[in-house]
Structure formats: C-alpha cells, structure tokens
C-alpha cells in the first residue's frame, strides 16, 4: 500500500481525510481522537439533511506514505463509520 502512495503523491503533502458516519457521540469522539497533538489540523463538519449522518473533513500535512497509511488504519477503526476517503 505504501508503494502506491509513493507513486501517486509527493511528500510532504497537505492531505484531507473525509470521514462520514452516524451522528453519534461515539463517532464524534473517535474522529476527534484521530487528531494528534504533534501537528496542526483544520476541521470542518457538515450534517446530512435529516441529521442522521455527519461528515468530517480533517486536513493536515502528511510527511510520508507510512504516516498516511497509519492514519488510514486508524480511521478504519472508527466506530459508527459509514464511509471514508
């Protein structure tokens, strides 16, 4: 997987993670726990029309493909997640 990122991107790179899930306290807590203290994060959120789901956009500088892979592994463990890119 890391090789694929190296072929597609230059590092360091500004990267936005889009995460969509049920609008629950658990989901919100898990998404916020992804933001590490060692870097700056920009965050925006948007609720669905019926307020059942919420999407988060988290943007930060990713230093290398291994770091990007670690973030995706962490995102895959978020509870109540519906979709992420």
PyMOL Python script that loads the backbone (N, CA, C, O; Angstrom):
from pymol import cmd

cmd.read_pdbstr("""\
ATOM      1  N   UNK A   1       0.822  -1.194   0.000  1.00  0.00           N
ATOM      2  CA  UNK A   1       0.000   0.000   0.000  1.00  0.00           C
ATOM      3  C   UNK A   1       0.864   1.256   0.000  1.00  0.00           C
ATOM      4  O   UNK A   1       0.577   2.199  -0.738  1.00  0.00           O
ATOM      5  N   UNK A   2       1.918   1.286   0.816  1.00  0.00           N
ATOM      6  CA  UNK A   2       2.762   2.474   0.893  1.00  0.00           C
ATOM      7  C   UNK A   2       3.377   2.798  -0.459  1.00  0.00           C
ATOM      8  O   UNK A   2       3.494   3.969  -0.819  1.00  0.00           O
ATOM      9  N   UNK A   3       3.770   1.786  -1.205  1.00  0.00           N
ATOM     10  CA  UNK A   3       4.334   1.999  -2.528  1.00  0.00           C
ATOM     11  C   UNK A   3       3.364   2.709  -3.440  1.00  0.00           C
ATOM     12  O   UNK A   3       3.769   3.559  -4.232  1.00  0.00           O
ATOM     13  N   UNK A   4       2.103   2.382  -3.346  1.00  0.00           N
ATOM     14  CA  UNK A   4       1.093   3.038  -4.170  1.00  0.00           C
ATOM     15  C   UNK A   4       1.020   4.532  -3.868  1.00  0.00           C
ATOM     16  O   UNK A   4       0.926   5.342  -4.790  1.00  0.00           O
ATOM     17  N   UNK A   5       1.060   4.904  -2.600  1.00  0.00           N
ATOM     18  CA  UNK A   5       1.035   6.317  -2.237  1.00  0.00           C
ATOM     19  C   UNK A   5       2.269   7.026  -2.773  1.00  0.00           C
ATOM     20  O   UNK A   5       2.176   8.150  -3.265  1.00  0.00           O
ATOM     21  N   UNK A   6       3.430   6.374  -2.681  1.00  0.00           N
ATOM     22  CA  UNK A   6       4.658   6.988  -3.178  1.00  0.00           C
ATOM     23  C   UNK A   6       4.590   7.233  -4.677  1.00  0.00           C
ATOM     24  O   UNK A   6       5.138   8.216  -5.175  1.00  0.00           O
ATOM     25  N   UNK A   7       3.921   6.345  -5.392  1.00  0.00           N
ATOM     26  CA  UNK A   7       3.786   6.505  -6.843  1.00  0.00           C
ATOM     27  C   UNK A   7       2.808   7.611  -7.214  1.00  0.00           C
ATOM     28  O   UNK A   7       2.923   8.206  -8.286  1.00  0.00           O
ATOM     29  N   UNK A   8       1.847   7.890  -6.337  1.00  0.00           N
ATOM     30  CA  UNK A   8       0.788   8.837  -6.655  1.00  0.00           C
ATOM     31  C   UNK A   8       1.003  10.248  -6.106  1.00  0.00           C
ATOM     32  O   UNK A   8       0.433  11.210  -6.622  1.00  0.00           O
ATOM     33  N   UNK A   9       1.825  10.370  -5.060  1.00  0.00           N
ATOM     34  CA  UNK A   9       1.928  11.648  -4.354  1.00  0.00           C
ATOM     35  C   UNK A   9       3.377  12.014  -4.093  1.00  0.00           C
ATOM     36  O   UNK A   9       4.271  11.169  -4.103  1.00  0.00           O
ATOM     37  N   UNK A  10       3.577  13.296  -3.861  1.00  0.00           N
ATOM     38  CA  UNK A  10       4.858  13.786  -3.367  1.00  0.00           C
ATOM     39  C   UNK A  10       4.670  14.124  -1.895  1.00  0.00           C
ATOM     40  O   UNK A  10       3.622  14.636  -1.500  1.00  0.00           O
ATOM     41  N   UNK A  11       5.670  13.844  -1.096  1.00  0.00           N
ATOM     42  CA  UNK A  11       5.619  14.125   0.338  1.00  0.00           C
ATOM     43  C   UNK A  11       6.734  15.087   0.703  1.00  0.00           C
ATOM     44  O   UNK A  11       7.787  15.079   0.066  1.00  0.00           O
ATOM     45  N   UNK A  12       6.521  15.921   1.724  1.00  0.00           N
ATOM     46  CA  UNK A  12       5.285  16.098   2.494  1.00  0.00           C
ATOM     47  C   UNK A  12       4.187  16.707   1.635  1.00  0.00           C
ATOM     48  O   UNK A  12       4.445  17.373   0.632  1.00  0.00           O
ATOM     49  N   UNK A  13       2.951  16.458   2.061  1.00  0.00           N
ATOM     50  CA  UNK A  13       1.797  16.899   1.286  1.00  0.00           C
ATOM     51  C   UNK A  13       0.651  17.282   2.219  1.00  0.00           C
ATOM     52  O   UNK A  13       0.445  16.653   3.257  1.00  0.00           O
ATOM     53  N   UNK A  14      -0.086  18.316   1.838  1.00  0.00           N
ATOM     54  CA  UNK A  14      -1.317  18.656   2.562  1.00  0.00           C
ATOM     55  C   UNK A  14      -2.366  17.637   2.127  1.00  0.00           C
ATOM     56  O   UNK A  14      -2.574  17.418   0.934  1.00  0.00           O
ATOM     57  N   UNK A  15      -3.021  17.020   3.100  1.00  0.00           N
ATOM     58  CA  UNK A  15      -3.939  15.924   2.791  1.00  0.00           C
ATOM     59  C   UNK A  15      -5.231  16.107   3.578  1.00  0.00           C
ATOM     60  O   UNK A  15      -5.208  16.471   4.754  1.00  0.00           O
ATOM     61  N   UNK A  16      -6.348  15.851   2.920  1.00  0.00           N
ATOM     62  CA  UNK A  16      -7.654  15.938   3.574  1.00  0.00           C
ATOM     63  C   UNK A  16      -8.278  14.554   3.633  1.00  0.00           C
ATOM     64  O   UNK A  16      -8.419  13.870   2.620  1.00  0.00           O
ATOM     65  N   UNK A  17      -8.648  14.161   4.844  1.00  0.00           N
ATOM     66  CA  UNK A  17      -9.357  12.910   5.076  1.00  0.00           C
ATOM     67  C   UNK A  17     -10.844  13.239   5.198  1.00  0.00           C
ATOM     68  O   UNK A  17     -11.214  14.111   5.985  1.00  0.00           O
ATOM     69  N   UNK A  18     -11.682  12.574   4.453  1.00  0.00           N
ATOM     70  CA  UNK A  18     -13.138  12.774   4.510  1.00  0.00           C
ATOM     71  C   UNK A  18     -13.713  11.541   5.189  1.00  0.00           C
ATOM     72  O   UNK A  18     -13.507  10.416   4.733  1.00  0.00           O
ATOM     73  N   UNK A  19     -14.442  11.761   6.290  1.00  0.00           N
ATOM     74  CA  UNK A  19     -14.965  10.662   7.099  1.00  0.00           C
ATOM     75  C   UNK A  19     -16.449  10.909   7.337  1.00  0.00           C
ATOM     76  O   UNK A  19     -16.831  11.973   7.824  1.00  0.00           O
ATOM     77  N   UNK A  20     -17.286   9.937   6.999  1.00  0.00           N
ATOM     78  CA  UNK A  20     -18.736  10.068   7.147  1.00  0.00           C
ATOM     79  C   UNK A  20     -19.235   8.942   8.036  1.00  0.00           C
ATOM     80  O   UNK A  20     -18.829   7.789   7.887  1.00  0.00           O
ATOM     81  N   UNK A  21     -20.121   9.291   8.965  1.00  0.00           N
ATOM     82  CA  UNK A  21     -20.672   8.276   9.856  1.00  0.00           C
ATOM     83  C   UNK A  21     -21.948   8.739  10.516  1.00  0.00           C
ATOM     84  O   UNK A  21     -22.425   9.850  10.285  1.00  0.00           O
ATOM     85  N   UNK A  22     -22.491   7.862  11.343  1.00  0.00           N
ATOM     86  CA  UNK A  22     -23.693   8.206  12.095  1.00  0.00           C
ATOM     87  C   UNK A  22     -23.363   9.331  13.061  1.00  0.00           C
ATOM     88  O   UNK A  22     -22.276   9.362  13.638  1.00  0.00           O
ATOM     89  N   UNK A  23     -24.290  10.247  13.237  1.00  0.00           N
ATOM     90  CA  UNK A  23     -24.072  11.385  14.130  1.00  0.00           C
ATOM     91  C   UNK A  23     -24.297  10.939  15.571  1.00  0.00           C
ATOM     92  O   UNK A  23     -25.326  11.226  16.184  1.00  0.00           O
ATOM     93  N   UNK A  24     -23.296  10.225  16.090  1.00  0.00           N
ATOM     94  CA  UNK A  24     -23.357   9.739  17.469  1.00  0.00           C
ATOM     95  C   UNK A  24     -22.170  10.305  18.251  1.00  0.00           C
ATOM     96  O   UNK A  24     -21.175  10.737  17.669  1.00  0.00           O
ATOM     97  N   UNK A  25     -22.296  10.292  19.572  1.00  0.00           N
ATOM     98  CA  UNK A  25     -21.182  10.739  20.414  1.00  0.00           C
ATOM     99  C   UNK A  25     -19.954   9.857  20.213  1.00  0.00           C
ATOM    100  O   UNK A  25     -18.826  10.348  20.233  1.00  0.00           O
ATOM    101  N   UNK A  26     -20.167   8.563  20.019  1.00  0.00           N
ATOM    102  CA  UNK A  26     -19.061   7.623  19.816  1.00  0.00           C
ATOM    103  C   UNK A  26     -18.301   7.978  18.543  1.00  0.00           C
ATOM    104  O   UNK A  26     -17.071   8.037  18.546  1.00  0.00           O
ATOM    105  N   UNK A  27     -19.034   8.214  17.454  1.00  0.00           N
ATOM    106  CA  UNK A  27     -18.390   8.559  16.193  1.00  0.00           C
ATOM    107  C   UNK A  27     -17.603   9.861  16.328  1.00  0.00           C
ATOM    108  O   UNK A  27     -16.450   9.939  15.906  1.00  0.00           O
ATOM    109  N   UNK A  28     -18.219  10.871  16.909  1.00  0.00           N
ATOM    110  CA  UNK A  28     -17.546  12.160  17.072  1.00  0.00           C
ATOM    111  C   UNK A  28     -16.281  12.017  17.928  1.00  0.00           C
ATOM    112  O   UNK A  28     -15.245  12.601  17.609  1.00  0.00           O
ATOM    113  N   UNK A  29     -16.367  11.251  19.001  1.00  0.00           N
ATOM    114  CA  UNK A  29     -15.211  11.049  19.887  1.00  0.00           C
ATOM    115  C   UNK A  29     -14.079  10.353  19.132  1.00  0.00           C
ATOM    116  O   UNK A  29     -12.922  10.764  19.222  1.00  0.00           O
ATOM    117  N   UNK A  30     -14.417   9.297  18.388  1.00  0.00           N
ATOM    118  CA  UNK A  30     -13.393   8.560  17.643  1.00  0.00           C
ATOM    119  C   UNK A  30     -12.740   9.429  16.577  1.00  0.00           C
ATOM    120  O   UNK A  30     -11.524   9.369  16.396  1.00  0.00           O
ATOM    121  N   UNK A  31     -13.526  10.236  15.867  1.00  0.00           N
ATOM    122  CA  UNK A  31     -12.956  11.113  14.841  1.00  0.00           C
ATOM    123  C   UNK A  31     -12.022  12.133  15.492  1.00  0.00           C
ATOM    124  O   UNK A  31     -10.927  12.378  14.986  1.00  0.00           O
ATOM    125  N   UNK A  32     -12.439  12.719  16.592  1.00  0.00           N
ATOM    126  CA  UNK A  32     -11.588  13.705  17.260  1.00  0.00           C
ATOM    127  C   UNK A  32     -10.314  13.082  17.810  1.00  0.00           C
ATOM    128  O   UNK A  32      -9.294  13.763  17.919  1.00  0.00           O
ATOM    129  N   UNK A  33     -10.354  11.805  18.157  1.00  0.00           N
ATOM    130  CA  UNK A  33      -9.154  11.146  18.687  1.00  0.00           C
ATOM    131  C   UNK A  33      -8.119  10.899  17.585  1.00  0.00           C
ATOM    132  O   UNK A  33      -6.961  10.606  17.887  1.00  0.00           O
ATOM    133  N   UNK A  34      -8.514  11.010  16.324  1.00  0.00           N
ATOM    134  CA  UNK A  34      -7.566  10.847  15.221  1.00  0.00           C
ATOM    135  C   UNK A  34      -6.583  12.012  15.143  1.00  0.00           C
ATOM    136  O   UNK A  34      -5.468  11.858  14.645  1.00  0.00           O
ATOM    137  N   UNK A  35      -6.997  13.172  15.635  1.00  0.00           N
ATOM    138  CA  UNK A  35      -6.171  14.368  15.539  1.00  0.00           C
ATOM    139  C   UNK A  35      -5.073  14.322  16.600  1.00  0.00           C
ATOM    140  O   UNK A  35      -5.341  14.478  17.791  1.00  0.00           O
ATOM    141  N   UNK A  36      -3.850  14.110  16.159  1.00  0.00           N
ATOM    142  CA  UNK A  36      -2.726  14.039  17.079  1.00  0.00           C
ATOM    143  C   UNK A  36      -2.268  15.442  17.457  1.00  0.00           C
ATOM    144  O   UNK A  36      -2.466  16.397  16.706  1.00  0.00           O
ATOM    145  N   UNK A  37      -1.659  15.552  18.621  1.00  0.00           N
ATOM    146  CA  UNK A  37      -1.216  16.845  19.129  1.00  0.00           C
ATOM    147  C   UNK A  37       0.070  17.343  18.474  1.00  0.00           C
ATOM    148  O   UNK A  37       0.442  18.504  18.647  1.00  0.00           O
ATOM    149  N   UNK A  38       0.748  16.484  17.728  1.00  0.00           N
ATOM    150  CA  UNK A  38       2.046  16.855  17.166  1.00  0.00           C
ATOM    151  C   UNK A  38       1.948  17.606  15.844  1.00  0.00           C
ATOM    152  O   UNK A  38       2.967  17.854  15.198  1.00  0.00           O
ATOM    153  N   UNK A  39       0.743  17.970  15.436  1.00  0.00           N
ATOM    154  CA  UNK A  39       0.568  18.666  14.151  1.00  0.00           C
ATOM    155  C   UNK A  39      -0.661  19.567  14.200  1.00  0.00           C
ATOM    156  O   UNK A  39      -1.514  19.438  15.078  1.00  0.00           O
ATOM    157  N   UNK A  40      -0.730  20.477  13.243  1.00  0.00           N
ATOM    158  CA  UNK A  40      -1.899  21.347  13.106  1.00  0.00           C
ATOM    159  C   UNK A  40      -2.956  20.631  12.272  1.00  0.00           C
ATOM    160  O   UNK A  40      -2.638  19.938  11.306  1.00  0.00           O
ATOM    161  N   UNK A  41      -4.201  20.807  12.654  1.00  0.00           N
ATOM    162  CA  UNK A  41      -5.333  20.206  11.941  1.00  0.00           C
ATOM    163  C   UNK A  41      -6.357  21.285  11.628  1.00  0.00           C
ATOM    164  O   UNK A  41      -6.625  22.158  12.454  1.00  0.00           O
ATOM    165  N   UNK A  42      -6.921  21.222  10.446  1.00  0.00           N
ATOM    166  CA  UNK A  42      -8.098  22.005  10.113  1.00  0.00           C
ATOM    167  C   UNK A  42      -9.254  21.024  10.042  1.00  0.00           C
ATOM    168  O   UNK A  42      -9.129  19.943   9.466  1.00  0.00           O
ATOM    169  N   UNK A  43     -10.377  21.406  10.630  1.00  0.00           N
ATOM    170  CA  UNK A  43     -11.530  20.511  10.661  1.00  0.00           C
ATOM    171  C   UNK A  43     -12.781  21.253  10.268  1.00  0.00           C
ATOM    172  O   UNK A  43     -13.011  22.387  10.690  1.00  0.00           O
ATOM    173  N   UNK A  44     -13.591  20.600   9.451  1.00  0.00           N
ATOM    174  CA  UNK A  44     -14.920  21.119   9.168  1.00  0.00           C
ATOM    175  C   UNK A  44     -15.885  19.941   9.263  1.00  0.00           C
ATOM    176  O   UNK A  44     -15.504  18.785   9.082  1.00  0.00           O
ATOM    177  N   UNK A  45     -17.128  20.262   9.548  1.00  0.00           N
ATOM    178  CA  UNK A  45     -18.131  19.203   9.626  1.00  0.00           C
ATOM    179  C   UNK A  45     -19.428  19.683   8.999  1.00  0.00           C
ATOM    180  O   UNK A  45     -19.726  20.875   8.935  1.00  0.00           O
ATOM    181  N   UNK A  46     -20.176  18.705   8.545  1.00  0.00           N
ATOM    182  CA  UNK A  46     -21.457  19.014   7.906  1.00  0.00           C
ATOM    183  C   UNK A  46     -22.432  17.875   8.187  1.00  0.00           C
ATOM    184  O   UNK A  46     -22.115  16.705   7.974  1.00  0.00           O
ATOM    185  N   UNK A  47     -23.614  18.230   8.663  1.00  0.00           N
ATOM    186  CA  UNK A  47     -24.649  17.232   8.934  1.00  0.00           C
ATOM    187  C   UNK A  47     -25.463  16.951   7.675  1.00  0.00           C
ATOM    188  O   UNK A  47     -25.606  17.809   6.804  1.00  0.00           O
ATOM    189  N   UNK A  48     -25.990  15.738   7.599  1.00  0.00           N
ATOM    190  CA  UNK A  48     -26.877  15.394   6.491  1.00  0.00           C
ATOM    191  C   UNK A  48     -28.206  16.122   6.659  1.00  0.00           C
ATOM    192  O   UNK A  48     -28.488  16.681   7.718  1.00  0.00           O
ATOM    193  N   UNK A  49     -29.012  16.110   5.616  1.00  0.00           N
ATOM    194  CA  UNK A  49     -30.304  16.821   5.677  1.00  0.00           C
ATOM    195  C   UNK A  49     -31.172  16.354   6.825  1.00  0.00           C
ATOM    196  O   UNK A  49     -31.840  17.160   7.472  1.00  0.00           O
ATOM    197  N   UNK A  50     -31.166  15.055   7.082  1.00  0.00           N
ATOM    198  CA  UNK A  50     -32.007  14.528   8.159  1.00  0.00           C
ATOM    199  C   UNK A  50     -31.264  14.438   9.492  1.00  0.00           C
ATOM    200  O   UNK A  50     -31.805  13.927  10.473  1.00  0.00           O
ATOM    201  N   UNK A  51     -30.037  14.930   9.528  1.00  0.00           N
ATOM    202  CA  UNK A  51     -29.180  14.952  10.724  1.00  0.00           C
ATOM    203  C   UNK A  51     -28.858  13.562  11.255  1.00  0.00           C
ATOM    204  O   UNK A  51     -28.438  13.428  12.404  1.00  0.00           O
ATOM    205  N   UNK A  52     -29.042  12.540  10.454  1.00  0.00           N
ATOM    206  CA  UNK A  52     -28.705  11.176  10.876  1.00  0.00           C
ATOM    207  C   UNK A  52     -27.206  10.916  10.737  1.00  0.00           C
ATOM    208  O   UNK A  52     -26.631  10.141  11.502  1.00  0.00           O
ATOM    209  N   UNK A  53     -26.577  11.570   9.755  1.00  0.00           N
ATOM    210  CA  UNK A  53     -25.154  11.383   9.496  1.00  0.00           C
ATOM    211  C   UNK A  53     -24.423  12.718   9.574  1.00  0.00           C
ATOM    212  O   UNK A  53     -25.026  13.784   9.450  1.00  0.00           O
ATOM    213  N   UNK A  54     -23.115  12.637   9.783  1.00  0.00           N
ATOM    214  CA  UNK A  54     -22.274  13.820   9.791  1.00  0.00           C
ATOM    215  C   UNK A  54     -20.985  13.472   9.040  1.00  0.00           C
ATOM    216  O   UNK A  54     -20.467  12.361   9.148  1.00  0.00           O
ATOM    217  N   UNK A  55     -20.484  14.442   8.284  1.00  0.00           N
ATOM    218  CA  UNK A  55     -19.217  14.239   7.591  1.00  0.00           C
ATOM    219  C   UNK A  55     -18.182  15.200   8.159  1.00  0.00           C
ATOM    220  O   UNK A  55     -18.473  16.361   8.447  1.00  0.00           O
ATOM    221  N   UNK A  56     -16.982  14.689   8.309  1.00  0.00           N
ATOM    222  CA  UNK A  56     -15.857  15.476   8.785  1.00  0.00           C
ATOM    223  C   UNK A  56     -14.805  15.536   7.699  1.00  0.00           C
ATOM    224  O   UNK A  56     -14.531  14.540   7.031  1.00  0.00           O
ATOM    225  N   UNK A  57     -14.222  16.696   7.527  1.00  0.00           N
ATOM    226  CA  UNK A  57     -13.037  16.857   6.687  1.00  0.00           C
ATOM    227  C   UNK A  57     -11.911  17.270   7.622  1.00  0.00           C
ATOM    228  O   UNK A  57     -11.980  18.314   8.271  1.00  0.00           O
ATOM    229  N   UNK A  58     -10.872  16.442   7.686  1.00  0.00           N
ATOM    230  CA  UNK A  58      -9.709  16.714   8.519  1.00  0.00           C
ATOM    231  C   UNK A  58      -8.515  16.915   7.596  1.00  0.00           C
ATOM    232  O   UNK A  58      -8.176  16.030   6.810  1.00  0.00           O
ATOM    233  N   UNK A  59      -7.877  18.078   7.691  1.00  0.00           N
ATOM    234  CA  UNK A  59      -6.757  18.406   6.818  1.00  0.00           C
ATOM    235  C   UNK A  59      -5.505  18.639   7.647  1.00  0.00           C
ATOM    236  O   UNK A  59      -5.541  19.331   8.665  1.00  0.00           O
ATOM    237  N   UNK A  60      -4.391  18.052   7.201  1.00  0.00           N
ATOM    238  CA  UNK A  60      -3.105  18.218   7.865  1.00  0.00           C
ATOM    239  C   UNK A  60      -1.990  17.953   6.863  1.00  0.00           C
ATOM    240  O   UNK A  60      -2.247  17.533   5.735  1.00  0.00           O
ATOM    241  N   UNK A  61      -0.770  18.196   7.273  1.00  0.00           N
ATOM    242  CA  UNK A  61       0.388  17.867   6.445  1.00  0.00           C
ATOM    243  C   UNK A  61       0.820  16.451   6.782  1.00  0.00           C
ATOM    244  O   UNK A  61       1.057  16.127   7.945  1.00  0.00           O
ATOM    245  N   UNK A  62       0.921  15.613   5.766  1.00  0.00           N
ATOM    246  CA  UNK A  62       1.376  14.235   5.924  1.00  0.00           C
ATOM    247  C   UNK A  62       2.808  14.178   5.404  1.00  0.00           C
ATOM    248  O   UNK A  62       3.083  14.586   4.276  1.00  0.00           O
ATOM    249  N   UNK A  63       3.720  13.668   6.236  1.00  0.00           N
ATOM    250  CA  UNK A  63       5.144  13.700   5.921  1.00  0.00           C
ATOM    251  C   UNK A  63       5.602  12.613   4.950  1.00  0.00           C
ATOM    252  O   UNK A  63       6.522  12.833   4.162  1.00  0.00           O
ATOM    253  N   UNK A  64       4.960  11.431   5.005  1.00  0.00           N
ATOM    254  CA  UNK A  64       5.405  10.326   4.147  1.00  0.00           C
ATOM    255  C   UNK A  64       4.292   9.289   4.003  1.00  0.00           C
ATOM    256  O   UNK A  64       3.254   9.376   4.658  1.00  0.00           O
ATOM    257  N   UNK A  65       4.526   8.322   3.144  1.00  0.00           N
ATOM    258  CA  UNK A  65       3.495   7.323   2.851  1.00  0.00           C
ATOM    259  C   UNK A  65       3.198   6.426   4.046  1.00  0.00           C
ATOM    260  O   UNK A  65       2.064   5.976   4.210  1.00  0.00           O
ATOM    261  N   UNK A  66       4.195   6.162   4.880  1.00  0.00           N
ATOM    262  CA  UNK A  66       3.953   5.342   6.073  1.00  0.00           C
ATOM    263  C   UNK A  66       3.001   6.045   7.029  1.00  0.00           C
ATOM    264  O   UNK A  66       2.119   5.418   7.614  1.00  0.00           O
ATOM    265  N   UNK A  67       3.185   7.337   7.180  1.00  0.00           N
ATOM    266  CA  UNK A  67       2.308   8.126   8.038  1.00  0.00           C
ATOM    267  C   UNK A  67       0.878   8.125   7.489  1.00  0.00           C
ATOM    268  O   UNK A  67      -0.079   7.987   8.251  1.00  0.00           O
ATOM    269  N   UNK A  68       0.735   8.277   6.189  1.00  0.00           N
ATOM    270  CA  UNK A  68      -0.586   8.260   5.555  1.00  0.00           C
ATOM    271  C   UNK A  68      -1.262   6.912   5.784  1.00  0.00           C
ATOM    272  O   UNK A  68      -2.450   6.859   6.101  1.00  0.00           O
ATOM    273  N   UNK A  69      -0.524   5.845   5.627  1.00  0.00           N
ATOM    274  CA  UNK A  69      -1.054   4.501   5.853  1.00  0.00           C
ATOM    275  C   UNK A  69      -1.515   4.338   7.304  1.00  0.00           C
ATOM    276  O   UNK A  69      -2.570   3.756   7.554  1.00  0.00           O
ATOM    277  N   UNK A  70      -0.733   4.848   8.259  1.00  0.00           N
ATOM    278  CA  UNK A  70      -1.127   4.768   9.672  1.00  0.00           C
ATOM    279  C   UNK A  70      -2.432   5.512   9.942  1.00  0.00           C
ATOM    280  O   UNK A  70      -3.279   5.028  10.693  1.00  0.00           O
ATOM    281  N   UNK A  71      -2.598   6.690   9.330  1.00  0.00           N
ATOM    282  CA  UNK A  71      -3.840   7.429   9.512  1.00  0.00           C
ATOM    283  C   UNK A  71      -5.027   6.634   8.967  1.00  0.00           C
ATOM    284  O   UNK A  71      -6.076   6.559   9.607  1.00  0.00           O
ATOM    285  N   UNK A  72      -4.857   6.044   7.787  1.00  0.00           N
ATOM    286  CA  UNK A  72      -5.954   5.253   7.227  1.00  0.00           C
ATOM    287  C   UNK A  72      -6.271   4.025   8.078  1.00  0.00           C
ATOM    288  O   UNK A  72      -7.437   3.651   8.208  1.00  0.00           O
ATOM    289  N   UNK A  73      -5.267   3.403   8.650  1.00  0.00           N
ATOM    290  CA  UNK A  73      -5.507   2.271   9.548  1.00  0.00           C
ATOM    291  C   UNK A  73      -6.288   2.719  10.778  1.00  0.00           C
ATOM    292  O   UNK A  73      -7.181   2.008  11.238  1.00  0.00           O
ATOM    293  N   UNK A  74      -5.960   3.888  11.311  1.00  0.00           N
ATOM    294  CA  UNK A  74      -6.685   4.425  12.471  1.00  0.00           C
ATOM    295  C   UNK A  74      -8.119   4.768  12.105  1.00  0.00           C
ATOM    296  O   UNK A  74      -9.039   4.496  12.877  1.00  0.00           O
ATOM    297  N   UNK A  75      -8.318   5.360  10.941  1.00  0.00           N
ATOM    298  CA  UNK A  75      -9.666   5.720  10.503  1.00  0.00           C
ATOM    299  C   UNK A  75     -10.533   4.480  10.351  1.00  0.00           C
ATOM    300  O   UNK A  75     -11.720   4.515  10.676  1.00  0.00           O
ATOM    301  N   UNK A  76      -9.970   3.401   9.870  1.00  0.00           N
ATOM    302  CA  UNK A  76     -10.751   2.178   9.655  1.00  0.00           C
ATOM    303  C   UNK A  76     -11.295   1.587  10.951  1.00  0.00           C
ATOM    304  O   UNK A  76     -12.191   0.743  10.915  1.00  0.00           O
ATOM    305  N   UNK A  77     -10.767   2.018  12.092  1.00  0.00           N
ATOM    306  CA  UNK A  77     -11.210   1.517  13.398  1.00  0.00           C
ATOM    307  C   UNK A  77     -12.257   2.406  14.064  1.00  0.00           C
ATOM    308  O   UNK A  77     -12.736   2.088  15.152  1.00  0.00           O
ATOM    309  N   UNK A  78     -12.614   3.515  13.421  1.00  0.00           N
ATOM    310  CA  UNK A  78     -13.607   4.440  13.985  1.00  0.00           C
ATOM    311  C   UNK A  78     -14.959   3.748  14.049  1.00  0.00           C
ATOM    312  O   UNK A  78     -15.412   3.167  13.062  1.00  0.00           O
ATOM    313  N   UNK A  79     -15.599   3.809  15.205  1.00  0.00           N
ATOM    314  CA  UNK A  79     -16.914   3.189  15.377  1.00  0.00           C
ATOM    315  C   UNK A  79     -17.994   4.072  14.745  1.00  0.00           C
ATOM    316  O   UNK A  79     -17.860   5.294  14.700  1.00  0.00           O
ATOM    317  N   UNK A  80     -19.054   3.444  14.263  1.00  0.00           N
ATOM    318  CA  UNK A  80     -20.199   4.105  13.617  1.00  0.00           C
ATOM    319  C   UNK A  80     -19.816   4.789  12.299  1.00  0.00           C
ATOM    320  O   UNK A  80     -20.539   5.663  11.820  1.00  0.00           O
ATOM    321  N   UNK A  81     -18.685   4.392  11.718  1.00  0.00           N
ATOM    322  CA  UNK A  81     -18.264   4.973  10.444  1.00  0.00           C
ATOM    323  C   UNK A  81     -19.080   4.369   9.327  1.00  0.00           C
ATOM    324  O   UNK A  81     -19.446   3.194   9.378  1.00  0.00           O
ATOM    325  N   UNK A  82     -19.365   5.168   8.321  1.00  0.00           N
ATOM    326  CA  UNK A  82     -20.141   4.719   7.166  1.00  0.00           C
ATOM    327  C   UNK A  82     -19.272   4.686   5.907  1.00  0.00           C
ATOM    328  O   UNK A  82     -19.402   3.787   5.076  1.00  0.00           O
ATOM    329  N   UNK A  83     -18.381   5.683   5.776  1.00  0.00           N
ATOM    330  CA  UNK A  83     -17.581   5.830   4.558  1.00  0.00           C
ATOM    331  C   UNK A  83     -16.395   6.736   4.852  1.00  0.00           C
ATOM    332  O   UNK A  83     -16.501   7.664   5.654  1.00  0.00           O
ATOM    333  N   UNK A  84     -15.256   6.467   4.197  1.00  0.00           N
ATOM    334  CA  UNK A  84     -14.119   7.378   4.317  1.00  0.00           C
ATOM    335  C   UNK A  84     -13.270   7.317   3.055  1.00  0.00           C
ATOM    336  O   UNK A  84     -13.207   6.295   2.373  1.00  0.00           O
ATOM    337  N   UNK A  85     -12.621   8.440   2.763  1.00  0.00           N
ATOM    338  CA  UNK A  85     -11.677   8.529   1.631  1.00  0.00           C
ATOM    339  C   UNK A  85     -10.495   9.364   2.055  1.00  0.00           C
ATOM    340  O   UNK A  85      -9.573   9.575   1.266  1.00  0.00           O
TER     341      UNK A  85
END
""", "prot")
cmd.dss("prot")
cmd.show_as("cartoon", "prot")
cmd.util.cbc("prot")
cmd.orient("prot")
